[in-house]
Amino acid sequence: MPANKKQTSPKAASAASSVLRDGRTSAKSKTAAGSALAQTPSKKKK
């Protein structure tokens, strides 16, 4: 199976982070936000 090369944009990652921090959002919203953040590029340098 080929690797998933899709990555979340910085703007979308910021929005997803806000959803996760907000206590008023639903569990489904938090699941989607977590999925988006899982696809963000790593900031670690090789």
C-alpha positions in Angstrom: 0.0 0.0 0.0 1.5 3.4 -0.9 2.3 5.9 1.8 -0.2 8.8 2.4 1.6 12.0 1.3 -1.2 14.4 2.0 -0.5 17.0 4.6 -2.7 19.5 6.5 -1.9 23.2 5.8 -0.7 25.3 8.7 -3.9 27.3 8.7 -6.1 24.2 8.9 -3.8 22.8 11.6 -4.3 25.9 13.7 -8.1 25.6 13.3 -8.0 22.0 14.3 -5.9 22.9 17.4 -8.6 25.4 18.4 -11.3 22.8 18.1 -9.4 20.4 20.3 -8.8 23.1 23.0 -12.4 24.3 22.9 -14.5 22.3 25.5 -17.8 23.0 23.7 -17.1 21.0 20.5 -18.5 17.6 19.9 -16.6 14.3 20.0 -16.9 13.9 16.2 -15.4 17.4 15.7 -12.5 16.5 17.9 -12.0 13.2 16.1 -11.8 15.1 12.8 -9.5 17.7 14.2 -7.2 15.0 15.6 -7.1 13.3 12.2 -6.2 16.6 10.6 -3.4 17.2 13.1 -2.1 13.6 12.6 -1.4 14.6 8.9 0.7 17.7 9.7 4.4 17.6 8.8 6.8 16.9 11.7 8.8 19.9 13.0 11.7 17.7 13.9 14.9 18.1 11.9 16.6 15.0 10.6 
